[in-house]
Amino acid sequence: MRVLLLNAGSSSLKCSLLESSGRAVLARSTTDWAGSVTRYERVGAGRDSVKTTVEFRGNGDAVRHAFDDMRLDAADARPSAVGHRFVHGGDFNAPVRITPKIRARIADLSELAPLHNPPGLETLDAAESLFSNVPHIAVFDTAFHATLPAEAYTYAVPHVWTHRWGVRRYGFHGLNHSYCARRAAEMLHRSSRGLRLIVCHLGHGCSACAVLDGRSLDTTMGFTPLDGLVMATRSGSVDPGILLHVQQKYGLTATEVESQLNHDAGLLGVSGVSGDMREVLAASKASDPGARLAVDTYAYRVRQAIGALSATLGGVDALIFSAGVGENSPEIRAATCRGLQYLGIELDERANAQCRPDTDIARADARARILVIAAREDLAMLAGVEQIVTGTRGPELTIRS
């Protein structure tokens, strides 16, 4: 079975065509418009990658362009099924075949993930126009975090907010957090049982997750993907009093506050340069004070989260870096690990500077390992698609009420 997997992020689209037998990647592409230009990379089976810049921005055009290239890179690119990643699944805790009713439920969640679910729906529309006669399957980033204990997912807000309006911590990036947890156990030659992991998914969006026994125990993102760490254009956690202050004193509407915290904050807001870490790091090296502050603030918040999650786990056996920034920025990994020796986290500077995923970059004598793991959300997505198409069932997950 050939499966096309479409991973719509807030500023990118990853397309992968996989053969379910053997997990072979037949073709893949990434379209990234996080920076000032749109970067496009495509890879065919057994071929070197081709990197270019393109004129278009947006998921619909990216789907059509990527599939045109896949038909050149693969002998038979027409898929038997299409898998779609959706960031916010609400109460969905398992993959599901997309019907008009399911699409409407996903669309209703767009207000909780305004940078993610709408692009995912745009991707779905484009894909359904290309592949109308195959099943389309939704997999959800929130599902992995269905195992959070009540004390982790509960906010101390009025009772009606929680029990009538469904306000709770959902957590996100679950597809990659779950993949990294499994891959880390393989790399460490250990069972997931008793293994204490902190996974840092650092990309355009960022979150950290505490994983114990292969299950999510706590995570930094909350009710929406706006919570937690500093991100490219998202603020991460802020004092809720700030939101009231700018509305009451400066007249911002709730819509304006939401837009600015999602689109104008984070690295972009602090640096005044860009939301793209590559551009911010370049400006920082050129002695731009705003960019330097943005980098320092970003790493500081990740380091704080690692400390908090290690307390939840009672220690850490391995710290994991993944996603675009986590995999590709030695500077950010070094800045994040600085001062974490008390947890047994000690970076090998040479290994960090030279590493390619999947690699251990901790000092040989360190108590905890530091792993750089390539994000493979496509493999987690493929498992979800197969679960629906073949009628098999994965691990049962239930969201506690």
C-alpha positions in Angstrom: 0.0 0.0 0.0 1.4 3.4 -1.0 0.4 6.2 1.5 0.8 9.9 0.9 1.4 11.7 4.2 0.7 15.4 4.4 2.1 17.2 7.5 0.8 20.8 7.5 2.7 23.0 10.0 2.2 26.7 10.7 4.8 27.7 8.2 5.6 24.5 6.2 4.3 21.5 4.5 6.0 18.1 4.5 4.9 15.6 1.9 6.1 12.0 2.0 5.1 9.0 -0.2 5.8 5.8 1.7 5.4 2.1 0.9 3.8 0.6 4.0 5.7 -2.7 3.5 9.2 -2.0 4.8 8.5 1.7 5.4 10.4 2.7 2.3 10.2 6.4 1.4 9.5 6.6 -2.3 9.6 10.4 -2.5 9.4 13.4 -0.2 9.4 17.1 -0.2 9.4 20.0 2.2 8.1 23.5 1.5 9.1 26.1 4.1 8.0 29.7 4.1 9.1 30.6 7.7 11.6 33.1 6.4 11.6 35.9 3.8 11.7 33.4 0.9 10.0 30.1 0.4 12.5 27.2 0.5 11.6 24.0 -1.3 13.4 20.6 -1.1 12.6 17.4 -2.8 14.1 13.9 -2.6 13.4 10.8 -4.7 14.2 7.3 -3.6 18.0 6.8 -4.0 18.6 10.3 -5.2 20.3 13.4 -3.8 18.1 16.2 -2.5 17.3 19.2 -4.7 17.0 22.5 -2.9 15.5 25.6 -4.6 13.4 28.6 -3.8 9.9 29.0 -5.2 7.4 31.8 -5.7 4.3 30.3 -4.0 3.4 30.3 -0.3 0.6 28.3 1.2 -0.5 24.8 1.6 -2.8 24.3 -1.4 -0.1 25.3 -3.9 2.5 23.3 -2.0 0.4 20.1 -2.2 -0.1 20.4 -6.0 3.6 21.3 -6.6 4.9 18.5 -4.4 2.7 15.8 -6.1 3.7 17.0 -9.6 7.3 16.3 -8.5 6.5 13.0 -6.9 5.2 11.7 -10.2 8.7 12.4 -11.6 10.5 10.8 -8.6 8.4 7.7 -8.1 7.4 5.1 -10.7 3.8 5.1 -9.5 3.1 8.0 -7.2 -0.7 7.6 -7.0 -1.5 6.8 -3.3 -3.9 4.1 -1.9 -4.6 6.4 1.1 -3.7 9.9 2.3 -2.9 10.7 5.9 -3.3 14.2 7.3 -1.7 15.6 10.5 -4.0 17.9 12.5 -2.5 19.7 15.4 -5.6 20.1 17.6 -7.9 17.0 17.8 -9.9 18.1 20.9 -11.4 14.8 22.2 -10.2 12.7 19.3 -7.7 10.3 20.8 -7.1 8.0 17.9 -6.9 8.3 14.0 -10.2 8.6 12.1 -11.4 8.5 8.5 -12.3 11.9 7.4 -16.0 12.5 6.4 -17.8 15.8 6.0 -18.9 15.5 9.7 -15.4 14.8 10.9 -14.1 17.7 8.8 -16.6 20.0 10.4 -15.5 18.9 13.9 -11.9 19.6 13.0 -12.8 23.0 11.6 -14.6 23.8 14.9 -11.2 23.4 16.6 -9.5 26.0 14.4 -10.2 28.7 16.9 -7.9 26.8 19.4 -5.2 26.3 16.8 -5.5 29.2 14.4 -2.0 28.7 12.9 -2.4 25.0 12.3 -5.9 23.6 11.8 -6.8 26.0 9.0 -3.7 25.2 6.9 -4.4 21.5 7.6 -7.9 22.0 6.2 -6.5 23.8 3.2 -4.2 20.9 2.6 -7.1 18.5 2.9 -9.1 20.3 0.3 -6.3 20.3 -2.2 -5.5 16.7 -1.6 -9.2 15.6 -1.9 -9.4 17.4 -5.2 -6.4 15.4 -6.5 -7.3 12.1 -4.8 -11.1 11.9 -4.5 -11.4 8.1 -4.6 -9.0 7.1 -1.8 -9.6 7.2 2.0 -8.3 10.3 3.8 -7.3 9.7 7.4 -6.7 12.3 10.1 -4.1 11.8 12.8 -3.8 14.2 15.8 -1.0 15.7 17.7 -3.0 15.8 20.8 -3.7 12.1 21.0 -0.3 11.1 22.6 -1.0 13.4 25.5 -4.3 11.7 26.4 -2.3 9.9 29.1 -1.6 13.1 31.1 -2.7 12.6 34.8 -5.4 14.9 36.0 -3.1 17.1 38.1 -1.1 17.8 34.9 -4.0 18.6 32.6 -6.1 20.6 35.0 -6.0 24.4 35.2 -7.0 26.1 38.4 -9.8 28.1 36.7 -13.5 28.4 37.6 -15.2 25.0 37.8 -17.6 25.8 34.9 -14.6 26.5 32.5 -13.3 23.0 33.1 -16.4 21.0 33.3 -18.7 22.8 30.9 -16.4 24.5 28.4 -13.7 21.8 28.3 -10.7 24.0 29.3 -7.8 21.7 30.0 -4.2 21.0 28.9 -4.3 19.1 25.6 -0.6 19.2 24.6 0.7 19.1 21.0 3.5 17.8 18.8 2.5 14.4 20.1 3.3 12.5 16.9 7.0 13.5 17.1 7.2 13.2 20.9 5.9 9.6 20.6 8.2 8.8 17.7 11.3 10.3 19.5 10.5 8.3 22.7 10.4 5.0 20.8 13.5 5.9 18.8 15.4 6.9 22.0 14.7 3.5 23.5 16.1 1.9 20.4 19.3 4.1 20.4 19.9 3.4 24.1 19.2 -0.3 23.8 16.7 -0.1 26.6 13.1 -0.9 27.2 10.8 2.1 27.5 9.8 0.7 30.9 11.2 3.0 33.5 13.0 5.2 30.9 12.8 8.9 31.8 12.9 11.1 28.7 12.6 14.8 28.0 11.8 15.5 24.4 12.4 19.0 23.1 10.6 19.6 19.8 12.1 22.8 18.6 10.9 24.1 15.3 8.7 27.0 14.2 6.5 25.8 17.0 8.2 24.5 20.2 7.3 22.2 23.0 8.9 19.9 25.6 7.5 16.7 26.9 8.2 14.4 29.9 7.9 10.8 28.8 7.9 7.9 31.3 7.3 4.3 30.3 6.8 5.5 26.7 3.8 7.6 27.8 3.3 11.4 28.0 3.4 12.5 31.6 3.5 16.3 31.2 4.1 18.8 28.4 4.6 22.5 28.0 1.9 23.3 25.5 -1.6 23.5 27.0 -5.2 24.3 25.9 -3.8 25.8 22.6 -0.4 25.7 20.8 0.2 29.2 22.0 1.3 28.1 25.5 4.7 27.1 26.7 8.1 27.8 25.2 9.1 30.9 23.1 8.5 30.1 19.4 9.1 31.7 16.0 6.1 34.1 16.1 4.2 32.8 19.1 4.8 34.2 22.6 4.6 31.0 24.6 3.5 31.4 28.3 2.8 34.9 29.5 1.1 36.4 32.6 -2.6 36.4 31.8 -2.7 39.8 33.5 -0.8 41.2 30.5 -3.7 40.3 28.2 -6.2 42.1 30.4 -3.8 45.1 30.7 -3.3 45.7 27.0 -7.1 45.3 26.4 -8.2 47.6 29.3 -5.5 50.2 29.1 -4.6 50.3 25.4 -7.9 49.3 23.8 -6.7 46.1 22.0 -9.6 43.8 21.1 -9.4 40.1 22.0 -9.0 39.4 18.2 -6.0 41.8 18.0 -4.4 40.2 21.1 -4.8 36.7 19.7 -3.4 37.8 16.3 -0.4 39.6 17.8 0.5 36.8 20.2 0.4 34.3 17.4 2.0 36.2 14.5 4.0 39.1 16.0 5.5 37.7 19.2 8.2 35.0 20.0 11.5 35.3 18.2 10.1 37.9 15.9 8.7 40.0 18.7 11.9 40.0 20.8 14.4 40.3 18.0 12.6 42.6 15.6 14.4 40.7 12.9 12.6 37.5 12.0 10.8 34.5 13.3 13.2 32.2 11.5 15.9 31.0 13.9 18.5 30.9 11.1 18.0 34.6 10.4 17.9 35.5 14.1 21.2 33.6 14.8 22.9 35.3 11.8 21.8 38.7 13.2 23.0 37.8 16.7 26.4 36.9 15.3 26.5 40.3 13.7 26.0 41.8 17.1 22.4 42.8 16.8 21.3 43.2 20.5 17.6 42.3 19.9 18.6 39.1 18.1 21.0 38.2 20.9 18.3 38.8 23.5 15.9 36.6 21.5 18.3 33.7 21.3 19.1 34.0 25.0 15.4 34.2 26.0 14.6 31.2 23.8 17.3 29.0 25.3 16.5 30.2 28.8 12.9 29.1 28.5 13.8 25.7 27.1 16.3 25.2 30.0 13.6 26.2 32.5 11.2 23.6 31.1 13.8 20.9 31.2 14.3 21.6 34.9 10.6 21.5 35.6 10.0 18.3 33.6 12.9 16.6 35.3 11.3 17.3 38.6 8.1 15.7 37.4 10.1 12.6 36.2 12.3 12.4 39.3 15.4 12.7 37.1 16.3 12.3 33.4 17.9 9.4 31.5 18.1 11.2 28.2 17.4 14.7 26.8 16.3 14.7 23.2 16.5 17.5 20.6 14.3 17.2 17.5 12.6 19.2 14.7 14.2 22.0 12.6 16.0 24.0 15.2 16.7 21.1 17.5 18.3 19.0 14.8 20.2 21.7 13.0 21.4 24.3 15.5 24.4 23.4 17.5 24.3 26.9 19.0 20.8 26.4 20.5 21.6 22.9 21.8 24.7 24.3 23.5 22.9 27.3 25.0 20.1 25.0 26.2 22.4 22.5 27.9 24.5 25.2 29.7 24.1 24.9 33.4 22.3 21.5 33.4 25.2 19.5 34.7 23.3 19.1 38.0 21.0 16.8 36.1 23.9 14.8 34.6 23.4 16.5 31.3 26.9 17.3 29.9 27.4 18.2 26.2 30.4 17.0 24.1 31.2 20.2 22.3 32.8 18.4 19.3 30.1 15.9 18.9 27.5 18.7 19.1 29.2 20.7 16.4 29.6 17.8 14.0 26.5 15.8 14.6 23.9 14.6 12.2 20.7 12.9 13.4 20.4 10.3 14.9 23.3 10.8 17.3 24.3 10.9 21.0 26.1 14.1 21.7 26.7 13.7 25.5 30.1 13.3 27.0 31.0 9.7 27.3 31.1 9.8 31.1 27.9 11.8 31.6 25.0 10.3 33.6 22.4 11.4 31.1 22.5 11.0 27.4 21.8 13.8 24.9 20.2 12.6 21.7 19.6 14.4 18.5 16.8 12.6 16.7 15.4 13.4 13.2 11.7 14.1 13.4 9.8 11.3 11.7 6.2 12.2 12.2 5.6 10.5 8.9 6.2 7.1 10.5 3.8 7.8 13.3 1.2 9.1 10.8 1.7 5.9 8.6 0.9 3.7 11.6 -2.3 5.7 12.2 -3.4 5.4 8.6 -2.7 1.7 8.6 -4.7 1.3 11.8 -7.8 2.7 10.0 -7.4 1.2 6.5 -6.6 -2.3 7.7 -9.0 -2.2 10.7 -6.3 -3.0 13.2 -6.3 -1.2 16.6 -3.5 0.6 18.3 -3.0 1.2 22.0 -6.2 2.3 23.6 -6.0 5.8 24.9 -8.7 7.5 26.9 -9.0 11.1 28.0 -10.0 11.4 31.6 -12.9 13.7 32.4 
